[in-house]
Amino acid sequence: MAAAAAIFLTGCETAPTARVATPAVAARPMEMPYRWTQGNAPQAHKDMVAAFGRAGLAPGQYLWATAVPKEGDAHIVIDLLTQMAYAYRGDTLVGAASISSAKRGMVTPLGFWSIQEKRPFYRSKKYDNAPMPFMQRIDEYGIALHGGNNPGYPASHGCVRLPLKFAEKLYGLTKVGTKIIIEG
């Protein structure tokens, strides 16, 4: 048996084989499947991580800065893909919130909008007199940002539902004419 093992081992190579290093491939961030974006929504997400140290929010959650700059125009970025809203004063992100946009069969319109009308409390003329606290209408058909149920997925008739306290803070930040960018 010892002789057989010796013959077997003589054929074995004991020196380690040389390995060629393969260059490491830099990990690319996963591209989100946006139907339309100008890059505002992905940038807003990066801004949220930088400003608040959070990469995401649970349904109904929001973040608001302890200090909001006094100077600069407000603008809002809505991300339909991630169901998030981002509020800016000038170039500074001051708030972020989960949203609920249009359910299947309804439309939250993509594009560049501005606030056309603001009312602290309003009721829908189309959908069973539904309450729309801190309503900020962006088009002539009634699409608006307002406080409402925020289940964590698209569930509205087209409006952007916001957590109530965030909707109130946002209402105080904006004015008629404030720019809204909806990407998704």
C-alpha positions in Angstrom: 0.0 0.0 0.0 2.8 2.4 0.9 4.4 1.7 -2.6 1.2 2.5 -4.3 0.8 5.8 -2.4 4.4 6.8 -3.2 3.8 6.2 -6.9 0.5 8.1 -6.8 2.1 11.1 -4.9 5.1 11.4 -7.3 2.7 12.4 -10.0 1.3 15.2 -7.8 2.6 18.7 -8.1 3.3 20.3 -4.8 4.1 23.8 -6.0 1.2 26.2 -6.0 -0.1 27.1 -9.4 0.3 30.7 -10.5 -2.8 32.7 -10.6 -3.4 35.7 -12.8 -5.2 38.5 -11.1 -8.3 39.6 -12.9 -9.1 43.3 -12.7 -11.9 44.2 -10.4 -15.0 45.5 -12.2 -16.3 48.7 -10.5 -19.8 48.1 -9.3 -22.2 50.3 -11.2 -25.3 51.6 -9.4 -28.4 49.8 -10.6 -30.2 51.9 -13.2 -33.9 52.4 -12.3 -36.4 51.7 -15.1 -37.8 55.2 -15.4 -40.2 55.9 -18.3 -39.3 59.6 -18.1 -36.7 61.4 -16.0 -34.5 64.4 -16.3 -32.3 63.1 -13.5 -34.1 65.1 -10.7 -35.6 62.1 -8.9 -32.4 60.1 -8.7 -30.5 63.2 -7.6 -33.2 63.9 -5.0 -32.7 60.4 -3.6 -29.0 61.0 -3.3 -29.7 64.4 -1.6 -32.0 62.6 0.9 -29.2 60.2 1.8 -26.7 63.0 2.2 -29.1 65.3 4.2 -30.9 62.9 6.4 -28.8 59.7 6.3 -31.8 57.7 5.2 -32.1 55.6 2.0 -35.8 55.0 2.2 -39.0 55.6 4.2 -41.9 53.4 5.3 -45.4 54.3 4.1 -46.7 57.4 5.8 -43.2 58.5 7.0 -41.6 61.9 6.3 -38.4 63.8 7.1 -38.2 67.6 7.5 -35.1 69.7 8.2 -34.7 71.4 11.5 -33.7 74.6 9.7 -35.1 75.7 6.4 -33.2 78.3 4.4 -35.0 81.7 4.2 -33.7 82.4 0.7 -34.4 80.6 -2.6 -37.5 79.4 -4.5 -39.2 76.3 -3.4 -39.5 73.4 -5.8 -40.9 69.8 -5.5 -39.7 66.6 -7.1 -42.1 63.7 -7.2 -40.7 60.2 -8.0 -43.5 57.9 -9.1 -41.2 54.9 -9.4 -40.1 55.0 -5.7 -43.3 56.6 -4.5 -41.4 59.5 -2.9 -41.7 63.3 -2.7 -38.8 65.7 -2.1 -39.1 69.4 -1.1 -36.4 71.9 -1.8 -35.7 75.6 -0.9 -33.2 76.7 -3.4 -30.7 73.9 -3.8 -31.2 72.6 -0.3 -33.4 69.5 0.3 -35.6 70.4 3.3 -38.1 67.5 3.3 -38.8 64.0 1.9 -41.9 61.8 2.2 -43.4 58.6 1.0 -46.4 59.2 -1.3 -49.2 57.4 -3.0 -49.8 58.2 -6.6 -52.3 57.0 -9.2 -53.4 53.4 -9.1 -53.5 51.1 -12.2 -55.9 52.6 -14.7 -55.5 56.2 -13.5 -52.7 58.7 -14.3 -50.5 60.9 -12.3 -49.0 63.0 -15.1 -45.3 63.1 -15.7 -43.6 66.4 -16.6 -43.0 69.9 -15.4 -45.9 71.5 -13.5 -46.5 74.5 -11.2 -49.0 75.0 -8.4 -52.1 76.7 -9.8 -54.2 76.8 -6.7 -53.8 76.3 -3.0 -56.5 75.7 -0.3 -55.9 74.6 3.2 -58.9 72.3 3.0 -60.8 71.2 -0.1 -63.1 68.4 -1.1 -63.0 66.5 -4.4 -65.7 67.4 -6.9 -65.1 64.1 -8.8 -64.7 61.5 -6.1 -67.4 61.4 -3.4 -66.5 64.7 -1.8 -63.3 63.1 -0.6 -61.3 65.4 1.8 -58.1 66.9 0.3 -56.3 68.7 3.2 -53.5 71.2 2.2 -54.5 70.9 -1.4 -52.2 72.2 -4.1 -53.6 71.8 -7.6 -51.2 71.4 -10.5 -53.5 71.1 -13.5 -56.9 72.1 -14.9 -58.3 68.5 -14.4 -57.9 68.5 -10.6 -54.6 66.6 -10.1 -53.2 67.9 -6.8 -50.7 67.3 -4.0 -52.6 66.9 -0.7 -52.7 65.0 2.6 -54.2 61.6 2.4 -54.0 57.8 2.9 -50.5 56.6 2.2 -50.5 52.8 2.0 -47.1 52.5 0.4 -48.2 51.8 -3.1 -50.1 53.7 -5.9 -53.7 53.9 -4.8 -55.1 57.4 -5.7 -57.2 58.5 -8.7 -54.3 60.6 -9.9 -53.4 63.0 -7.1 -50.2 62.7 -5.1 -51.2 61.8 -1.5 -48.8 62.9 1.2 -48.5 62.2 4.9 -50.7 64.8 6.5 -48.0 66.6 8.6 -45.7 66.7 5.5 -48.5 68.1 3.4 -49.0 70.8 6.0 -45.3 71.7 6.1 -45.1 71.6 2.3 -48.2 73.9 2.0 -46.3 76.5 4.2 -43.2 76.2 2.0 -44.8 76.7 -1.4 -46.8 79.4 -3.2 -48.9 79.6 -6.4 -46.4 79.2 -9.2 -44.0 76.8 -7.3 -42.4 74.4 -9.7 -43.2 70.7 -9.5 -41.3 68.0 -11.4 -42.9 64.6 -11.7 -40.7 61.8 -12.9 -41.3 58.0 -13.0 
